[in-house]
Every structure is written in structure tokens, then in C-alpha cells.
Amino acid sequence: MFSALTPAVKDPILSQTLACLQDTRSRKLDLGVGVYRNEQGVTPVLQSVKMAESRLLDEQDSKAYVGMAGCERFNRVMMDLLLGDNSSLSRAVGVQTPGASGALRLLAEVIKIANPTAKIWTSDLSYANHAPIMKAAGLDVAYYPYFDPQTKMVNEVAMLATLSSLGKNDVVLLHGCCHNPTGADLSYSSWQTITDMANVQGFLPFIDMAYQGFGDGMEEDAAGFRYLAERVPDYLVASSCSKNFGLYRERTGLAVIASDTLQQSECIKSRIMECARSSYTMPPDHGAAIVRIILEDKVLKEYWLSEVTQMRQRIQQVRTSLVSALQHRTDSHQFDFIAQHKGMFSVIGATSDQVARLRESCGVYLVDGGRMNLAGLKESDVPFLADALSEVMVP
């Protein structure tokens, strides 16, 4: 049966991590895989998570299924975190999913059911798994201009010009904040313009919110999305607890649906649960239970928010330190854009040859295209990385 099967293409991110692990050099850097690491190079379990787990251990009295929608209390507190006091909360519903990738897949499947000819528009560049997930659900994928390789920022003029031609058969996939992989975020004014376009032209906004709290702050990172959510009749959201709660392996996510009425949103939710039934059936509970406990407890939530602030500030400090080191080594402002980017990543504009040289000559592992995980960089490794970048990328 399987004799004609050929090996899958290697994952472009995870293959770099494996190669780095196999590298025998004592000085090397894995800046590929998208996980937060502290100054000790460890992806920590947050103290707020440990406290919630301790409480869960004492209180939980069953491991029975929680249902295809997951824990509804988790769904509610997560929607509160995403939307705040947004008026669209009254017509929004949620489904707990196995990570944000699970949410992306379920929402893609319900789009395919609702409109088999729908086209998903995603940014160029975008999260490596966006297009494969959408295509696996049977959707056509197209790309709108986003990252300007010269300025290393968003080419908002080109992006908005492309979106201006879209209509009711189109879905626009937007990063809520901390764009992956580029680190370049939309301005608030662009969110306003996109909102107006969606209302006039009829395309459906689909928001991937994977890094809330890692850009400018928990509320600030949601500001553009909340403006849109309050004003459009329909929107979809895939939200992740992997980064801001550090629950990577627990696979904890949320799919949010908001239509023009709560009744219609509930209808869509029923079809999403139907898709879940034919896939994984029930979402895992442990991560969602941790998040629910944290967000329902005022004191624990404040402690968690302080931990997210510490992670965000560490990433920002690493960015600032790296830019300063590169200014000193290159006597230029070639890399100043790194400090302007938000969240975990930056695309630094390295060519394939430069990425290979960084890996082979310097022991610095990046994703092809030059995506670099700043959240995986220790402050103590900044000089080493600055030396490598200035050696390979500066004429």
C-alpha cells in the first residue's frame, strides 16, 4: 500500500532546530523555532501556571470529556481577554481548540462549507503554516503585498491597494499583532481603513492572534482588532495560549466566531463542532483549565500579566541591545529596523547564501528568508550574533 510513498519535505523551521542540535560546535545559536526562552536559554513554566496547576490538582475531580466546544468558561474568559468591553462580544461565540493551528483549521473548514469557492488572502510573508492549513481544508490561497524588503516594514500602500479589489468571495487573513515572521505590524490607521473596506466591499476579516501581550501590551496589542470587531458584521479569530501563557505543548487555542446576530454565530459554531467531531472530537482540557483558573482569579491574573510584561520587556531589551551592538560594529543604521519590530520575530533580509554562511561559518541557525527569533536570544549571546551578522551581511 505504501510502496509509492515518498518522504515529506522537511519542515523549514524544525529542520533547523534539528541541525543545530546535531552541530558539535560549542558556540552556536538556534534562532529558528518560535519559542520564548529566558536568559538561561530555557522556555520556563510560568509561576502563575504552576500556581494554577497546583489548584487544579487539588480541585479537579474528573477526567471526563468536556464536550466538543471545550470548556465554555475558558471560551468566555478568553473572549473577554481578546475583546475587552467590545460591543461585538454580545454576538461572539467560542470553541476551544488544540492550539491556534487547530482553530485555523476548523475555521478554514467552516469557510469551505459556507462558500466552497472562497479565496483566502494571506500576507506575503506570513506564518509558514497558514497556506498549508488553508489548502488542506480545500481553500484557494492568494497573497497580498505586506513586507517591504527595502524598509523592512509594512508596505501599507501596496497592501491596501490589493485589498481594495476584494469582495464577498474573499477572506482576508490578518495578524492581530507581532506579525510572524516579519515583526512588522500594521498601523492603527490601516486597521481603520481595512475596517471600512470590509464594510463596503464585503470581504471577511480572519484574525490570527497568537502573540497578544508580546508587542506593546495586552490591551494595546488588541486595539486595531477591537476597532475592526466593533464595526464589521462578521469576523473570525484564531487565538493561541502557547506564547503568552507558555503552554506550548498543552496545545491550547480558541476559535472565535462573530456574525451579525448571536443566533447566526451559534449556527456557525454548531458547524465548527461538527468539523471537530469528524477530526479530533474533543479538545485537550489541561491547558484550558490552567488558563481559566488564571483569568477567573483577579490576583492570579495580575501575577500572570506581570510575567507577560517581563517576557515582553526582555524581548524588547534584546532587540535594543542587538541594534546597539550592530551600530557599533557596522558604523551604520542598517539594522535599526530590528528595534522597531514587535514580538518574537524579525525578518532581517538575509539571502539564502547568507543564511547558509551564517549556519556553516558562524553556527547561527535562521529560517530561510532570514527570519530570526529574538525571543530565543540570550542577552549574553548578543555580541556573538552581532559579530556573525556584521561579518556575513555587511559589504
N, C-alpha and C positions, 0 to 999 in steps of 0.2 A: 504493500500500500504506500509506503513512504520512500520507495527507492528513487523516485524522481525529485524528491525534495532537496532543495539547495539551502545552505546556511543563510540565516538572516543577515542583512547588512548590520555591521557593528553600530551600536548606539554611539553617536558622536561625542557625547558627554561622558558616559560611564566608561567608554573605552579609554579615555584619557586618564581617568582615575586608576584604572587597572594598570595602565602603562607606567604611571607614576609609582604605584606600589611595587612594581617589578624593577624599577630603577634602583641600582645598587649604590648610587652616589649618596654621600651623607648630606649634601646640601641640595635640596630640591623643593619645589613648590607645586602643589596641586591647587590650581585656581579655576578648575573646571566645574566640578559638581556643585550644585546650588544649595549648599547648607551653610548655616551660620556656625562659625567657630569662635571661641573666646581667645584671649591672649595666650592661653596654654595650648591652643590648637585643638580644643575639644568642643564638640557640639553638646552643650550641657543640658541636663534636665532642669528646667526652671524650678526654683524653690516653691513658687505658687502651685506648680503642677504637682510637686511632691506632697505638699500640704493637702491638695485636693484628693490625691490618690490615697493618702492616709485616711482621710474622711470617708472616701468611697469604700475602702476596705472594711471599715467599721460598720457602715450603713447598708451596703448592698446585701440583699437577702435572696437574690435570684439571678440566674443567668439565662432566663427565658428570653425568647425573641422580643424585640421592642417594636416590631412592625415594619412594613416596607418603607414608611416615611421616616423611620428612625424615631428618636426621642423628640417629641413635639416641644418639650420645654427647651431643649437645645436649639431647635429650629427657631423658637421665638426669641431667645436671648441673643442668638447670632444675628437675626434680622435687626434687632434693636441696635447691636453694635455697628452694623453696616449702615443703617438708615437714620439712627437717632430719632428725632421727633418729626421726621419727614412725613408729609401727608400721605404719600403712597403706601405707607406701612399698613393702612387700613384695607388695602386691596392686594397686599402681597402675601404669598404663602411660601413655605419652605419644605424641602425634602433633604434629609441627612444623606450624605453620600460617602463612598470610600475615597476620600481625598477630593481635591478640586478637579482632578482628572476624571473622576467618576461623575462629578457634576457636569463637566464639559460634555462627556459622552451622552449622558441622559438627556441633557438639553438639546444636543445635536439630534438625537433620535426623535425627540418630540417635534422638532422643527421639520424633520424629514416626513413625519406622519402628517403634520398640518399642511405642508407645502412641499411635495416631492421635487419641485423644480427650483426651490430656493437656492440662492448662492450666498455662501459665507465669505465676507471680505475681512481679511486679517492684515495686520501691518507688515510691512517689509522693512525691517526684520521683525520676527515675532518668536514667541516661545516655541521651541523645537517640536513640541507635541501637539500644538494647535492644529496644524494641517492634517497630520496623520489621524487624529481623533475624528475630525470632521469628515475626512474621506472615508474612514472606516464605517461611519454612520450613513454613508451613501450620498453625502452632500458635495456639490461642486465648490471648489475653493478658488478665490481670486485674491489679489493683493492690492492694497492701496499704498502709495508712497508714504514713508514715515521718517526714516532716519537719513539725515544728510551726512554723507561720508566726509564732506569737507569741514563743516562746522561741528560735527558730532552731536548735533542737537536735532530736534524735530523740524522737518520741513513742513510747517503747518500750511503754507500756501499751496504746495503741491497736494498735500493730503486732502485739504478741504475742496480743492478743485475736483479731485476724483470723486469724493463723496457727493458732490453736488449733482452728479449724474445718476445717482442710485435711486431706486424706487421701492415699490411694495413687495417686490420679489427678492429683495436683498436683506441680508443680516450683517450688521457691522460689529465685528468683534474688537472691543477696546480694552486696554489695560487700565484698571482703575487707578493705579499709581505704581511707581517703581518699575517702570517698563522692563520686561525681560525679553531680549537680552541687553538692550542698549543702555538702560539707566536714564534715558531722555524722556521726560514726561510732558504731556500736553499742558498748555497754559489753561487757566480758568476761562479765559475768553474763548478758547477753542471749544471747551465743553459747552459753553453757551451757544456758540454757532452750530455745533453738531446737534444740540437740542432743537434749535429752530429748524434745521434741515430735516430732522427726523419727523417733526410735526408736519412740515409742508410736503415732504416727498414720500413719507410713509415707510421708510426702512426701519427695521427692528434693531435697537441697540442691545448688544450682548456684552456684558461686562465681566472680565476676569479680574477678580480682586484677591490676589494671592499674597500681598505684602502689606496689608493695612497696618500702619504704625511704624513702618521701616523708612518712610520718606521724610515727612515733616512733622508727623504726629498722627495719633489715631483719628482725631476729628478732621484735621487738615487734609489728610490723605483721601478722605471720602467726600470732600467738598464738591469737586466737579461732578462726580457721580450723583451725589444727592441733588444737585441743581437739576440735572437731567431727569432723575427719577420722579421729581415732583411735578414735572411738566409734560412728560410724554405719556401716551395712553398705555403702552406696553413696553416692558423691558425684561431681560433675563440677567441673572448674575450667577457666576460660579465663584464660591468663596473657599479659601483654604485656611486651616488651622495649623499647617505644617510649620510655617516660619514664626509667626508672632506668638504661638504657644509652644513652639519647639516640638511638635507632635508628629514628626516626620513619619516614623514607622507605624504610628497608630492609624494613619490614613483617615483623617477626619476632615470632611468638607461639607458644603451646603450648596444646594441648588435653589435659587430664589426665582419665583415667577410672579410678575405683576402684570395683570391685564387691566382693562378699563373698568371691570367690576370684580368684586370678590367672587361672585358666582362663576365667572369665566375663569378666574385664576384657579379655583378649586377644580374646575373641569380639566384644565391643563395638568394640574397636579395628579389627578387620577390617571391620566395617560402616562405621566412620568413613572408613577408607581407600577403601572402595567409593564413598562420597559424594564424597570428594576426586577420585577418578578421573573422575567424571562432571562435575566442575566445573573446577578448575584443574590437576588431575592431580599435579603435583609442586610443592612449595613452593620459594620462592627460597632460595638457600643462603648468600649472603654474610653477612647479619646473624647467622644462626645460627652460622656458622663463627667470627665475631668473639666471640660470647657464649661459645661452647665454649672457645675459647683462653683467654679471661679466667678463666672459672670453673675450668678444669683446672690453672691455674698459680697456686700459692699466693701468690707475690709480686704478680703482676698482679691477682689478685682483691682483695688487701688495698688496692692502689692504687685500684682501682675503687670499693671500699667507702668509701674516704676521699673520693672525688669525689662519691658519692651523699650522704654526710654533709654535705659543703659545700653541695650544692644544697638539701638539706632545711633546713639552718640558715639559708640565705639567705631561703628562703620564710618560715620562722618569724620571722626578723628583720623582714621586710617587713610581716608581719601585726602584730607588736608595734608597729612604728613607725606604721602606719596607725591603729591603735586609739588610740595616744597622741595623734596629731595630731587625730583626731576628738573625743576627750575634751576637748582644749584648745579646739577651735572651737565645740563644741556645749554645753560645760559639762554634759555628761551621760555616761551609760554606755550609750547607745542602741546603739552598735556594738561593745561589748565581746565579743560572741559571735564576732567575726572571729578573735580570738586563740585561741579555744577550738577552732575548726575545724581539720581536719587535711588535709594535702596541698595540691593546687594551687588548689582552688576554694572559694568561699563563695557561698551564695545570700543576698543582703542584704535581700530583701523589697521591692524596688522594684516599683512598679506599672508597667503598660505606659506610662502617661503620663509617669511619672518616668524610665523608660528612654529614652523619646523626647526628653525635655527634656535629659537628660544628654548625649545624642548631638548634638542640634541646637544647644543653647545652650553646652555646655561642651566638645564634642569628645571625650567619653568614651563609648566603644562597649562596651556589655554585651549579653549574650544576653537576649532577652525572658524575663521572670521574675526578672531580676536576678542571674543567675549571673555571677560575676566571677573571672577567672583571676589570682590573686595571684602565681602563678609567672611571669607575664608583666609584672609591675610592677617598675620600677626604683626603688630607694630614693630617687633624686633626684626621682622623679615623685610621691612620696607627698604632699607639700604640695599639689600641683595637684589630685590626686584627692580629698584631704580637703576642699579648698575646694569642689569640684564637688558632692560628696555632701552636705555641710552646707548648701549653697545650695539644692539640689533636694529633699532628703529630710527636712529638719528643719523642722517647722512654725514 
